[in-house]
Amino acid sequence: MYDLKYEILKVLSFYDIFEFPLTICEIKKSIGIRKKLEEIYSALELLEQENKIQKEDGYYFLPQNLDGAKKRKARFLISLKKMERAKKVAKIFSRFPFIRFIGVCNSLGYMNAEDKSDIDFFIIAESGRLWTARFLTASFLKIFNMRPKNGENKDKICLSFFISKDFLDISKIALSDGDPYLFHWMLWLTPLYDSGIYQKFLKENIWIKKYFPAFYGQDTAFSKILKNPIQRVREAPFIFFPERIIKKFQLKVMPRGMKGALKKGDNSVIINDEMLKFHLIDRRAEYRERFYQKVKSLNPNFPNPKSQ
């Protein structure tokens, strides 16, 4: 029971950073040990009796997060509207050549977006066509003024993360000293369009089961909008698109700040033919330290999360 109570407090501590209380089913999916709902419910009752956690409207949270349930409900309604917008854009992108998967990630992935938030897309592209996929999607957004710019982020589409379908294992970009945000990012990645690559993506990232043994992936919002034969026909005119020239052009117009961040080599910005990751402000290390401090503040005798 001690291990289960620790796991519950640990996961509630992580989501406390984002003022996001959890349901019992979300706790089951997010803890590091496999337990039945009945066992988790018993542990939650004990933690409530010990005043370690509180419950409101089916949501569990640490005592200091008193407005958590209220904020979660408000952000859920905001996220519903943003998700509808995301689905519409994903449906358009699914008809673009070389797009194999589109998912929503970060705060909207777990329906916790604020009103001012943008919409973060994670895109898997055909091998050898990463730069073409980014060029086409980014050009579309620019034409229709749908990209974040000059602090105007609300409901804009952020194309900050692309990978090739031959580079699906994202553990390679994890922080060396522990990366809880990346692990939970995987947990809440929500598919919007899948051409059949999502299951392979999960298999390539089977390492996530070490941290979340009850995780089996998310349901796709809509799958295989375009059957492969139709997709191939649509892509035929683009076969001779010069990937090398498209890459060279995008590198030329890339902001200096992005190029400067690339030189740091800290995985915040990654630019190659397998992955395009543009996170000028990568707060994973900050979230990790805040998480570790929260866990230790609950009980100094708890195991260090870094060692787990």
C-alpha positions as a printed NumPy array, in Angstrom:
array([[  0.   ,   0.   ,   0.   ],
       [  2.932,   2.341,   0.715],
       [  4.183,   2.007,  -2.861],
       [  0.717,   2.701,  -4.256],
       [  0.191,   5.739,  -2.031],
       [  3.603,   7.044,  -3.059],
       [  2.807,   6.559,  -6.749],
       [ -0.482,   8.422,  -6.365],
       [  1.139,  11.328,  -4.535],
       [  3.886,  11.391,  -7.129],
       [  1.528,  11.687, -10.097],
       [ -0.681,  14.244,  -8.323],
       [  2.471,  16.249,  -7.586],
       [  3.392,  16.306, -11.254],
       [ -0.014,  17.506, -12.414],
       [ -0.195,  19.987,  -9.555],
       [  2.406,  21.968, -11.51 ],
       [ -0.238,  22.492, -14.192],
       [ -3.18 ,  22.875, -11.79 ],
       [ -4.724,  19.743, -13.236],
       [ -6.49 ,  17.394, -10.771],
       [ -7.055,  13.819, -11.916],
       [ -9.9  ,  11.322, -11.976],
       [ -9.325,   7.844, -10.6  ],
       [ -9.108,   6.424, -14.15 ],
       [ -6.475,   9.003, -15.075],
       [ -4.527,   8.129, -11.947],
       [ -4.669,   4.441, -12.898],
       [ -3.2  ,   5.246, -16.314],
       [ -0.555,   7.611, -14.947],
       [  0.991,   5.719, -12.026],
       [  4.114,   3.613, -12.315],
       [  2.621,   0.341, -11.067],
       [ -0.244,  -1.752, -12.351],
       [ -3.163,  -1.785,  -9.904],
       [ -6.897,  -2.457, -10.022],
       [ -9.3  ,   0.435,  -9.615],
       [-10.496,  -1.016,  -6.306],
       [ -6.965,  -0.915,  -4.902],
       [ -6.423,   2.628,  -6.123],
       [ -9.737,   3.738,  -4.636],
       [ -8.774,   2.283,  -1.232],
       [ -5.42 ,   4.074,  -1.332],
       [ -7.127,   7.335,  -2.281],
       [ -9.506,   7.016,   0.669],
       [ -6.579,   6.503,   3.032],
       [ -4.747,   9.51 ,   1.62 ],
       [ -7.892,  11.603,   2.078],
       [ -8.19 ,  10.468,   5.695],
       [ -4.551,  11.42 ,   6.232],
       [ -5.248,  14.865,   4.701],
       [ -2.585,  14.223,   2.077],
       [ -5.033,  14.795,  -0.788],
       [ -8.497,  16.227,  -1.374],
       [-11.383,  15.316,  -3.652],
       [-13.964,  17.481,  -5.401],
       [-16.48 ,  16.417,  -8.058],
       [-14.546,  13.228,  -8.741],
       [-11.176,  14.969,  -9.086],
       [ -8.226,  14.265,  -6.776],
       [ -5.546,  16.849,  -6.02 ],
       [ -3.036,  18.038,  -3.443],
       [ -4.52 ,  20.242,  -0.674],
       [ -2.915,  23.471,  -1.892],
       [ -4.613,  23.206,  -5.29 ],
       [ -8.02 ,  24.298,  -3.995],
       [ -9.215,  25.835,  -7.263],
       [ -7.937,  22.947,  -9.359],
       [-11.298,  21.315, -10.07 ],
       [-12.886,  24.632, -10.998],
       [-10.011,  25.541, -13.304],
       [-10.   ,  22.122, -14.922],
       [-13.707,  22.373, -15.787],
       [-13.229,  25.837, -17.276],
       [-10.2  ,  24.768, -19.291],
       [-12.002,  21.671, -20.505],
       [-14.697,  23.825, -22.105],
       [-12.025,  26.032, -23.664],
       [-10.189,  22.945, -24.908],
       [-13.312,  21.521, -26.546],
       [-13.497,  24.539, -28.854],
       [ -9.794,  24.408, -29.604],
       [ -9.979,  20.684, -30.31 ],
       [-12.709,  21.237, -32.892],
       [-10.483,  23.764, -34.623],
       [ -7.551,  21.344, -34.437],
       [ -9.612,  18.568, -36.03 ],
       [-10.64 ,  20.805, -38.924],
       [ -7.044,  21.775, -39.657],
       [ -5.865,  18.175, -39.255],
       [ -8.501,  17.044, -41.747],
       [ -7.11 ,  19.497, -44.29 ],
       [ -3.516,  18.489, -43.564],
       [ -4.409,  14.804, -43.916],
       [ -4.957,  15.472, -47.619],
       [ -1.493,  16.947, -48.018],
       [  1.209,  14.704, -49.483],
       [  3.592,  12.831, -47.194],
       [  1.619,  13.408, -43.961],
       [  1.271,  10.092, -42.115],
       [  0.096,  11.138, -38.649],
       [ -1.157,  14.262, -36.9  ],
       [ -1.562,  14.51 , -33.153],
       [ -2.362,  17.24 , -30.654],
       [  0.118,  17.514, -27.802],
       [  0.999,  19.542, -24.71 ],
       [ -1.845,  21.189, -22.748],
       [ -4.555,  20.598, -25.357],
       [ -3.595,  16.927, -25.502],
       [ -5.012,  16.488, -22.001],
       [ -7.746,  19.124, -22.433],
       [ -6.145,  21.685, -20.14 ],
       [ -5.559,  24.584, -22.536],
       [ -6.004,  28.192, -21.473],
       [ -7.995,  30.62 , -23.586],
       [ -4.845,  32.369, -24.83 ],
       [ -3.116,  29.105, -25.774],
       [ -2.145,  28.03 , -29.259],
       [ -2.662,  24.512, -30.65 ],
       [  0.435,  22.302, -30.775],
       [  0.661,  19.715, -33.56 ],
       [  2.958,  16.695, -33.664],
       [  3.364,  15.397, -37.217],
       [  4.909,  12.211, -38.603],
       [  5.985,  12.526, -42.233],
       [  7.006,  10.109, -44.964],
       [ 10.688,   9.143, -44.973],
       [ 12.802,  11.572, -46.946],
       [  9.948,  14.083, -47.099],
       [ 10.147,  15.789, -43.729],
       [ 11.055,  19.191, -45.125],
       [  8.403,  19.027, -47.837],
       [  5.728,  18.155, -45.27 ],
       [  6.738,  21.106, -43.115],
       [  6.937,  23.481, -46.072],
       [  3.437,  22.624, -47.29 ],
       [  1.767,  22.774, -43.863],
       [  3.6  ,  25.93 , -42.764],
       [  2.845,  27.659, -46.075],
       [ -0.854,  26.883, -45.727],
       [ -0.943,  28.33 , -42.215],
       [  0.981,  31.426, -43.256],
       [ -1.349,  32.114, -46.194],
       [ -4.406,  31.907, -43.938],
       [ -2.769,  33.729, -41.003],
       [ -3.015,  30.726, -38.701],
       [  0.55 ,  30.658, -37.336],
       [  1.544,  32.17 , -33.965],
       [  3.342,  35.497, -34.357],
       [  4.201,  38.596, -32.341],
       [  2.6  ,  37.221, -29.193],
       [ -0.68 ,  36.437, -30.949],
       [ -1.065,  32.783, -30.02 ],
       [ -4.753,  32.224, -29.312],
       [ -6.082,  29.34 , -31.426],
       [ -3.106,  29.524, -33.783],
       [ -1.54 ,  26.286, -35.025],
       [  2.014,  25.684, -33.815],
       [  4.071,  23.361, -36.038],
       [  6.963,  22.844, -33.673],
       [  7.504,  19.075, -33.834],
       [  7.953,  16.84 , -36.896],
       [  9.545,  13.409, -37.145],
       [ 10.139,  10.988, -39.995],
       [  8.296,   7.665, -39.981],
       [ 11.719,   5.99 , -39.821],
       [ 12.57 ,   7.847, -36.603],
       [  9.731,   7.042, -34.229],
       [ 11.58 ,   6.439, -30.955],
       [ 11.44 ,   9.778, -29.149],
       [ 13.288,   8.497, -26.075],
       [ 16.396,   9.665, -27.942],
       [ 15.544,  13.268, -27.1  ],
       [ 14.877,  12.662, -23.389],
       [ 16.849,  14.731, -20.891],
       [ 19.73 ,  12.69 , -19.527],
       [ 18.856,  13.311, -15.873],
       [ 15.193,  12.293, -16.096],
       [ 12.419,  13.717, -18.253],
       [  8.983,  13.362, -16.611],
       [  7.399,  15.918, -18.942],
       [  8.35 ,  13.932, -22.052],
       [  6.975,  10.747, -20.468],
       [  3.639,  12.399, -19.716],
       [  3.709,  14.072, -23.139],
       [  3.623,  10.567, -24.614],
       [  0.757,   9.669, -22.314],
       [ -1.49 ,  12.464, -23.565],
       [ -0.547,  12.664, -27.246],
       [ -3.979,  12.648, -28.914],
       [ -4.202,  11.348, -32.502],
       [ -6.295,  13.362, -34.936],
       [ -5.233,  11.678, -38.162],
       [ -3.573,   8.296, -38.554],
       [ -2.677,   6.639, -41.854],
       [ -1.753,   3.458, -39.993],
       [  1.518,   4.563, -38.365],
       [  0.294,   5.147, -34.792],
       [  0.548,   1.528, -33.65 ],
       [  4.092,   1.347, -34.991],
       [  4.845,   4.574, -33.131],
       [  3.612,   2.984, -29.894],
       [  5.716,  -0.141, -30.489],
       [  8.818,   1.942, -31.125],
       [  8.148,   3.73 , -27.833],
       [  7.388,   0.623, -25.779],
       [  9.826,   1.996, -23.193],
       [  6.947,   4.161, -21.933],
       [  5.426,   1.042, -20.343],
       [  8.252,   1.127, -17.812],
       [  6.779,   4.355, -16.463],
       [  3.096,   3.754, -17.239],
       [  2.364,   0.001, -17.367],
       [ -1.387,   0.608, -17.779],
       [ -0.948,   2.798, -20.881],
       [ -2.074,   1.341, -24.206],
       [ -2.3  ,   4.456, -26.353],
       [ -5.048,   6.943, -27.091],
       [ -8.094,   6.434, -29.287],
       [ -7.841,   8.059, -32.702],
       [-10.379,  10.825, -33.275],
       [-10.644,   9.732, -36.893],
       [ -8.48 ,   7.21 , -38.7  ],
       [ -7.452,   6.596, -42.277],
       [ -9.391,   9.467, -43.786],
       [ -7.581,   8.73 , -47.035],
       [ -7.058,   5.147, -48.084],
       [ -3.556,   4.393, -49.308],
       [ -4.393,   4.14 , -53.055],
       [ -6.037,   7.572, -53.022],
       [ -3.198,   9.013, -50.981],
       [ -0.636,   7.713, -53.47 ],
       [ -2.543,   9.258, -56.361],
       [ -2.655,  12.6  , -54.577],
       [  1.072,  12.423, -53.891],
       [  2.066,  11.562, -57.454],
       [  2.456,  15.195, -58.632],
       [  4.76 ,  15.892, -55.669],
       [  7.119,  12.958, -56.178],
       [  9.588,  15.162, -58.003],
       [  9.483,  17.952, -55.432],
       [ 13.172,  18.693, -54.726],
       [ 13.45 ,  17.891, -51.011],
       [ 17.025,  19.144, -50.862],
       [ 16.12 ,  22.551, -52.316],
       [ 13.062,  22.877, -50.064],
       [ 15.262,  22.123, -47.06 ],
       [ 17.867,  24.672, -48.158],
       [ 15.208,  27.354, -48.572],
       [ 13.708,  26.756, -45.122],
       [ 17.119,  26.825, -43.471],
       [ 17.864,  30.11 , -45.22 ],
       [ 14.723,  31.851, -43.935],
       [ 14.92 ,  30.313, -40.46 ],
       [ 15.096,  32.944, -37.662],
       [ 18.521,  33.607, -36.16 ],
       [ 17.225,  32.782, -32.705],
       [ 16.361,  29.277, -33.851],
       [ 19.815,  28.778, -35.34 ],
       [ 21.398,  30.076, -32.153],
       [ 19.388,  27.664, -30.002],
       [ 20.467,  24.807, -32.255],
       [ 24.105,  25.433, -31.379],
       [ 23.393,  24.857, -27.675],
       [ 22.894,  21.147, -28.327],
       [ 20.407,  20.733, -25.461],
       [ 17.622,  19.099, -27.529],
       [ 15.38 ,  22.163, -27.291],
       [ 15.904,  22.745, -31.005],
       [ 16.715,  19.82 , -33.294],
       [ 17.068,  20.243, -37.035],
       [ 17.922,  17.3  , -39.26 ],
       [ 16.316,  15.052, -41.867],
       [ 14.71 ,  12.819, -39.225],
       [ 13.383,  15.347, -36.734],
       [ 12.417,  19.006, -36.683],
       [ 11.851,  20.244, -33.15 ],
       [ 11.486,  23.985, -32.636],
       [ 11.112,  24.689, -28.924],
       [ 13.   ,  27.903, -28.215],
       [ 11.581,  27.803, -24.693],
       [ 11.951,  24.2  , -23.553],
       [ 10.813,  24.02 , -19.921],
       [ 11.279,  20.298, -19.387],
       [ 14.218,  20.719, -17.011],
       [ 12.287,  23.324, -15.011],
       [  9.23 ,  21.056, -14.747],
       [ 11.449,  18.175, -13.674],
       [ 12.998,  20.132, -10.82 ],
       [  9.648,  21.494,  -9.652],
       [  8.241,  17.979,  -9.703],
       [ 11.129,  16.537,  -7.69 ],
       [ 10.847,  19.33 ,  -5.125],
       [  7.103,  18.788,  -4.723],
       [  7.549,  15.067,  -4.132],
       [ 10.26 ,  15.606,  -1.525],
       [  8.213,  18.306,   0.217],
       [  5.397,  15.817,   0.788],
       [  7.701,  13.424,   2.594],
       [ 11.513,  13.767,   2.782],
       [ 11.737,   9.982,   3.143],
       [ 10.125,   9.321,  -0.226],
       [ 12.454,   7.784,  -2.814],
       [ 14.042,  10.28 ,  -5.167],
       [ 11.995,  10.271,  -8.404],
       [ 15.244,  10.71 , -10.34 ],
       [ 16.235,   7.164,  -9.467],
       [ 13.01 ,   5.67 , -10.783]])
